[in-house]
Amino acid sequence: MAKVKVEMTDCLQKVYDVRGGMTIGRDPKNDVQLLELTVSRSHARFIVEGENIAISDLGSTNGTKVNGKKITRQLLADGDLIETGPVRITFEKETPRVAEENLFLLEDSGISEEKIARMADRSQMGLVFATGAQMIEIAYRLGMKFLERTGLPENDNTNLLVAFYEALDNARRHGNKNDGNKRISLYFADSPDKVTVAVLDEGKGYDFASVLQECEERDILVTARERYLSGRMGGLGVRLMLKCADRIEYEMGGSRIVLTKFKKAPAKKEPKQKRLTREEEVYKQTLWEELKLLGPERFGSREEITDRQREEEEAGILPQADDRPVDRLRRFQERISAFFLNDKLRLEDEIETEEEEQDFLEGLR
C-alpha cells in the first residue's frame, strides 16, 4: 500500500496509508493535520485512480510543491518529496515486503545458537511470535545476530540494539499489554546505505510525537516517573530511541515503529550529532548491561537445556534466579523503577568534567 511520511522533526516521521480523498491541512478535520501556520486549513488532497496516485492543491495560500516545483495537480512517483509550507512529506509507492523464505514463526523456545546464526544470515528477516518474555528474548537474540553482520560501527550497532529493545519492550508492555494471545512482528533489512528494524504489535498505538513534546516541556525525570507509575510510555525511553536511531517512523497510530541507522549520511543533509543527556546515558547503560547478558550461553536446543538441567540437579546445583528470561526481565524493570522513583538517583549539577561524569555513571551500574 502507498504511504506518505510526514517529517515531524529532522529524524521523526509519522506515516499514513494513502487513500482516495485523503486531505492535508491545518484544520483538525483533515486526515493529516499539520499545525504550521503557513499551511492552509484545507491545503491538498490525494486522488487515487487505479494504480495511479496524484496530489491536488486545494487553492492553498502558499501552494504545494512536488520535488521543488509548485503544482496544481501532480501524478506521484515513488520517493517524490511533497512540500506544504515548511512541512516535508515523502511519498512511498509501495511498502517493501520481506520475501516468504525470510519469514519465520517462532513457536519453540528451545533454539540452538547454530540455528539462530542460519536464520540471521540474510539481508532480510521477519519474525512473528506470541507476546512473552522467553520468545522476546529469543527474538532479540536473533536481532542481535542479524545486526552483527551488517557492518555497522560498534557504537552505531549498540545504539540501534538499545533502540530496538526499547521498541520491542514497548510493544510487549504498552502495545500488547503482556497478552500472550497477541503477537509481535519484527522485520529487519540490511541495504548498502542503511539498516532498518520494524516492530509491530497488536495494540491501539500511541502518539509518539505527543509523548516527546510532553517530555520536552517538563522535567524529564518527573514526567517519566509519572508516566511509568501510570503504566504508560515512560518518555525517557522514547527520547532515548530517538537519539539512538538516525530516523524513527511511526504508523498505525504508533503500533508500528521503524528504526533506521544510516551507514552513510543521506545526500540531502548531514545528520545532527545527538548527545545523550546524563539521565538518558544512565538509562542506556543500565539497559545495555542487561542486554549484554543475552549471549549464546543462554540458549540451546530443548534437549540440551533438559540435559543441562538434569546434570545440575544431579550435582545439587540450584538454578540461578536470573537464568530465566522472566526473572532477568523483572530484575531489569526493578532497576529502571529505582531509577525513575528513587530521588537518590537524580543527577547532580556539580558534575562538570567528562571524567567526573564517567566516574558517576560507572558508579550507577
C-alpha positions as CSV (number, residue, x, y, z in Angstrom):
1,M,0.0,0.0,0.0
2,A,1.2,3.5,-0.8
3,K,2.2,5.7,2.1
4,V,3.2,9.3,2.9
5,K,5.8,10.0,5.6
6,V,5.4,13.4,7.3
7,E,8.5,14.8,8.9
8,M,7.7,15.9,12.4
9,T,11.3,16.7,13.2
10,D,14.7,16.0,11.4
11,C,14.6,12.4,12.5
12,L,11.0,11.6,13.4
13,Q,8.3,10.8,10.8
14,K,4.6,10.0,11.1
15,V,3.4,7.6,8.4
16,Y,-0.1,7.4,6.9
17,D,-1.6,4.9,4.4
18,V,-2.8,6.8,1.3
19,R,-6.4,6.5,0.3
20,G,-8.5,8.4,-2.2
21,G,-9.8,11.7,-1.0
22,M,-7.4,11.9,2.0
23,T,-6.7,15.6,2.8
24,I,-3.9,17.6,4.3
25,G,-4.3,20.8,6.2
26,R,-4.3,22.8,9.4
27,D,-7.9,22.1,10.3
28,P,-8.4,19.1,12.7
29,K,-11.0,17.6,10.3
30,N,-8.2,16.8,7.8
31,D,-6.9,13.2,7.6
32,V,-3.3,14.6,8.0
33,Q,-3.4,17.6,10.3
34,L,-0.4,20.0,10.1
35,L,-0.1,22.7,12.7
36,E,2.2,25.0,10.8
37,L,0.7,28.5,10.3
38,T,1.8,28.6,6.7
39,V,-0.3,25.5,5.9
40,S,-3.8,26.4,4.8
41,R,-6.8,25.0,6.7
42,S,-7.6,22.8,3.7
43,H,-4.3,22.5,1.8
44,A,-4.2,19.5,-0.5
45,R,-5.9,16.2,-1.4
46,F,-4.7,12.8,-2.6
47,I,-6.5,11.3,-5.6
48,V,-6.4,7.5,-6.3
49,E,-7.2,6.4,-9.8
50,G,-6.5,2.7,-10.2
51,E,-2.7,2.2,-9.6
52,N,-2.0,5.9,-10.0
53,I,-2.0,8.4,-7.2
54,A,-1.9,12.1,-7.6
55,I,-1.9,15.1,-5.3
56,S,-4.1,18.2,-5.9
57,D,-3.6,21.6,-4.3
58,L,-6.9,23.0,-2.9
59,G,-6.2,26.6,-3.6
60,S,-3.8,27.0,-0.6
61,T,-2.3,30.4,0.2
62,N,1.3,29.3,0.0
63,G,0.9,26.5,-2.6
64,T,2.0,22.9,-2.8
65,K,5.4,21.7,-4.2
66,V,6.5,18.3,-5.6
67,N,10.2,17.9,-5.9
68,G,10.7,21.7,-5.5
69,K,8.1,22.7,-8.2
70,K,4.8,24.4,-7.5
71,I,1.9,22.3,-8.7
72,T,-1.9,22.4,-9.1
73,R,-2.2,18.6,-9.7
74,Q,0.7,16.2,-9.9
75,L,0.9,12.4,-10.5
76,L,3.2,11.0,-7.8
77,A,6.2,8.6,-8.2
78,D,8.0,6.6,-5.6
79,G,10.2,8.8,-3.5
80,D,8.6,12.1,-4.5
81,L,9.0,15.0,-2.0
82,I,5.9,17.0,-1.3
83,E,6.2,20.3,0.5
84,T,3.3,22.1,2.1
85,G,4.8,25.3,3.6
86,P,7.9,24.1,5.6
87,V,6.5,20.6,6.1
88,R,8.2,17.9,4.1
89,I,6.3,14.8,3.1
90,T,7.8,11.8,1.3
91,F,5.6,9.6,-0.9
92,E,6.3,5.9,-1.0
93,K,4.6,4.0,-3.8
94,E,4.8,0.5,-2.2
95,T,6.0,-0.7,1.2
96,P,8.9,-3.1,0.8
97,R,8.0,-6.7,1.7
98,V,10.0,-9.4,3.3
99,A,10.3,-12.5,1.0
100,E,8.4,-15.5,2.2
101,E,11.6,-17.6,2.6
102,N,12.9,-15.0,5.1
103,L,9.8,-15.1,7.3
104,F,9.9,-17.2,10.5
105,L,7.2,-18.1,13.0
106,L,8.8,-18.6,16.4
107,E,7.0,-21.1,18.5
108,D,9.7,-23.1,20.3
109,S,11.9,-21.5,22.9
110,G,14.5,-24.3,22.5
111,I,16.5,-23.0,19.6
112,S,20.2,-23.6,19.1
113,E,22.8,-20.9,18.5
114,E,23.6,-22.6,15.2
115,K,20.0,-22.2,14.0
116,I,20.0,-18.6,15.1
117,A,23.1,-17.9,13.0
118,R,21.5,-19.6,10.0
119,M,18.2,-17.7,10.3
120,A,20.0,-14.3,10.7
121,D,22.4,-14.9,7.8
122,R,20.4,-13.0,5.2
123,S,19.7,-9.4,4.1
124,Q,16.1,-9.5,5.2
125,M,14.5,-11.3,8.1
126,G,10.9,-11.4,9.5
127,L,9.9,-12.9,12.9
128,V,6.4,-13.4,14.3
129,F,5.9,-14.7,17.8
130,A,3.5,-14.6,20.8
131,T,4.0,-12.0,23.5
132,G,6.1,-13.4,26.3
133,A,9.5,-12.9,28.0
134,Q,11.1,-16.1,26.6
135,M,10.1,-15.6,23.0
136,I,11.0,-11.9,23.2
137,E,14.5,-12.9,24.4
138,I,15.0,-15.3,21.5
139,A,13.7,-12.7,19.0
140,Y,16.1,-10.1,20.5
141,R,19.0,-12.6,20.2
142,L,18.1,-13.2,16.5
143,G,18.1,-9.4,16.0
144,M,21.5,-9.1,17.7
145,K,22.9,-11.8,15.4
146,F,21.4,-10.1,12.3
147,L,22.8,-6.7,13.2
148,E,26.2,-8.2,13.9
149,R,26.7,-8.9,10.2
150,T,25.5,-5.6,8.8
151,G,28.9,-3.9,9.2
152,L,27.7,-1.0,11.4
153,P,30.4,0.6,13.6
154,E,30.3,-0.8,17.1
155,N,28.8,2.3,18.7
156,D,26.1,2.6,16.0
157,N,25.3,-1.1,16.4
158,T,25.0,-0.7,20.2
159,N,22.7,2.3,19.8
160,L,20.5,0.5,17.3
161,L,20.3,-2.5,19.6
162,V,19.3,-0.3,22.5
163,A,16.6,1.5,20.5
164,F,15.4,-1.9,19.1
165,Y,15.0,-3.3,22.6
166,E,13.1,-0.2,23.8
167,A,10.7,-0.6,20.8
168,L,10.3,-4.3,21.5
169,D,9.6,-3.9,25.2
170,N,7.1,-1.1,24.4
171,A,5.3,-3.5,22.1
172,R,5.1,-6.1,24.8
173,R,4.3,-3.9,27.7
174,H,2.3,-0.9,26.3
175,G,1.1,-2.3,23.0
176,N,0.1,-5.9,23.7
177,K,-0.1,-5.3,27.5
178,N,1.6,-8.7,28.1
179,D,-1.3,-10.5,26.5
180,G,0.1,-13.9,25.4
181,N,-2.7,-14.2,22.8
182,K,-1.4,-11.2,20.9
183,R,1.6,-11.3,18.5
184,I,4.6,-9.2,17.9
185,S,6.2,-9.0,14.4
186,L,9.7,-7.9,13.6
187,Y,11.2,-7.0,10.2
188,F,15.0,-6.5,9.6
189,A,16.5,-5.2,6.4
190,D,20.2,-4.6,5.5
191,S,21.0,-2.5,2.4
192,P,24.2,-0.8,1.2
193,D,23.1,2.6,2.7
194,K,21.1,1.8,5.8
195,V,19.8,-0.8,8.3
196,T,16.2,-0.8,9.3
197,V,14.3,-2.6,12.1
198,A,10.5,-2.6,12.2
199,V,8.4,-3.6,15.3
200,L,4.7,-4.2,15.0
201,D,2.3,-5.0,17.9
202,E,-1.5,-5.6,18.0
203,G,-2.3,-2.8,20.4
204,K,-4.1,0.5,20.0
205,G,-0.9,2.5,19.5
206,Y,0.2,5.9,20.9
207,D,1.1,9.3,19.7
208,F,4.9,9.3,19.7
209,A,5.3,13.0,19.0
210,S,3.0,13.9,21.9
211,V,5.0,11.8,24.3
212,L,8.2,13.6,23.2
213,Q,6.6,17.0,23.4
214,E,5.4,16.3,26.9
215,C,8.9,15.3,27.9
216,E,10.5,18.4,26.4
217,E,8.1,20.8,28.1
218,R,8.5,19.3,31.6
219,D,11.3,17.9,33.8
220,I,12.2,14.6,32.2
221,L,12.5,12.6,35.4
222,V,9.3,13.9,36.9
223,T,7.5,13.2,33.6
224,A,9.0,9.7,33.2
225,R,8.2,8.9,36.8
226,E,4.5,9.9,36.4
227,R,4.1,8.1,33.1
228,Y,5.9,5.0,34.4
229,L,3.6,4.8,37.5
230,S,0.5,5.1,35.4
231,G,1.6,2.3,33.2
232,R,2.2,4.5,30.1
233,M,5.2,5.1,28.0
234,G,8.0,6.3,30.3
235,G,9.1,9.1,28.0
236,L,12.8,8.7,28.8
237,G,13.0,5.5,26.8
238,V,11.1,7.1,23.9
239,R,13.6,10.0,23.8
240,L,16.5,7.5,24.0
241,M,15.1,5.7,21.0
242,L,15.0,8.9,19.1
243,K,18.7,9.7,19.9
244,C,20.0,6.2,19.3
245,A,18.4,5.8,15.9
246,D,19.0,8.1,13.0
247,R,15.4,8.1,12.0
248,I,12.1,6.8,13.5
249,E,8.9,6.3,11.6
250,Y,5.6,5.6,13.5
251,E,2.4,4.5,11.8
252,M,-0.9,2.7,12.5
253,G,-1.4,5.0,15.5
254,G,2.0,4.0,16.9
255,S,1.6,0.3,16.7
256,R,4.3,0.0,14.1
257,I,7.7,1.6,14.7
258,V,10.5,1.6,12.1
259,L,14.1,2.4,13.3
260,T,16.8,3.3,10.8
261,K,20.5,3.6,11.1
262,F,22.3,5.0,8.1
263,K,25.7,3.5,7.0
264,K,26.5,6.8,5.3
265,A,24.9,10.2,5.6
266,P,21.9,10.8,3.4
267,A,22.6,13.0,0.4
268,K,20.1,15.7,1.4
269,K,21.6,16.8,4.7
270,E,24.1,15.8,7.3
271,P,22.5,14.1,10.4
272,K,22.8,16.2,13.6
273,Q,25.1,14.9,16.3
274,K,22.9,13.5,19.1
275,R,24.4,13.9,22.6
276,L,22.6,12.0,25.3
277,T,21.6,13.8,28.5
278,R,23.0,12.3,31.7
279,E,19.6,10.8,32.5
280,E,19.5,9.2,29.1
281,E,23.0,7.9,29.4
282,V,22.3,6.3,32.8
283,Y,19.1,4.7,31.3
284,K,21.0,3.4,28.3
285,Q,23.9,2.0,30.3
286,T,21.5,0.3,32.7
287,L,19.7,-1.3,29.8
288,W,22.8,-2.2,27.9
289,E,24.3,-4.0,30.9
290,E,21.3,-6.3,30.9
291,L,21.2,-6.8,27.2
292,K,24.8,-7.9,27.1
293,L,23.8,-10.9,29.3
294,L,21.8,-12.3,26.4
295,G,24.7,-14.2,25.0
296,P,24.9,-17.6,23.2
297,E,25.3,-19.5,26.5
298,R,21.7,-18.6,27.4
299,F,20.4,-20.7,24.5
300,G,20.4,-24.3,23.3
301,S,18.0,-26.9,21.9
302,R,15.3,-28.3,24.1
303,E,17.3,-31.5,24.6
304,E,20.4,-29.6,25.5
305,I,18.5,-27.4,28.1
306,T,16.9,-30.5,29.6
307,D,20.3,-32.4,29.8
308,R,21.9,-29.4,31.4
309,Q,19.1,-29.1,34.0
310,R,19.4,-32.8,34.8
311,E,23.1,-32.6,35.3
312,E,22.8,-29.6,37.5
313,E,20.1,-31.3,39.6
314,E,22.3,-34.4,40.0
315,A,25.2,-32.2,41.1
316,G,23.0,-30.4,43.6
317,I,23.3,-27.1,41.8
318,L,20.2,-24.9,42.3
319,P,19.1,-22.9,39.3
320,Q,20.1,-19.2,39.4
321,A,17.1,-16.9,39.6
322,D,18.4,-14.6,36.8
323,D,19.0,-17.5,34.4
324,R,15.3,-17.4,33.4
325,P,14.2,-14.7,30.9
326,V,11.2,-13.7,33.1
327,D,13.5,-13.1,36.2
328,R,16.0,-11.1,34.2
329,L,13.1,-9.0,32.8
330,R,11.8,-8.5,36.3
331,R,15.2,-7.5,37.6
332,F,15.8,-5.0,34.8
333,Q,12.4,-3.4,35.4
334,E,13.2,-3.1,39.1
335,R,16.4,-1.3,38.3
336,I,14.7,1.0,35.9
337,S,11.9,1.6,38.5
338,A,14.5,2.6,41.0
339,F,16.0,5.0,38.5
340,F,12.6,6.6,37.9
341,L,11.3,6.6,41.5
342,N,14.4,7.0,43.8
343,D,15.4,10.6,44.3
344,K,18.9,9.4,45.3
345,L,19.5,8.7,41.6
346,R,18.8,12.2,40.4
347,L,21.9,13.5,38.7
348,E,23.9,16.2,40.5
349,D,24.6,19.6,38.8
350,E,28.1,19.8,40.2
351,I,29.3,17.2,37.8
352,E,31.2,19.3,35.3
353,T,34.1,17.5,33.6
354,E,33.7,14.4,31.4
355,E,35.9,12.4,33.8
356,E,33.7,13.2,36.7
357,E,30.6,12.3,34.6
358,Q,32.1,9.0,33.6
359,D,33.0,8.1,37.2
360,F,29.5,9.0,38.2
361,L,27.9,6.8,35.5
362,E,30.2,3.9,36.3
363,G,29.1,4.1,40.0
364,L,25.4,3.7,38.9
365,R,26.0,0.4,37.0
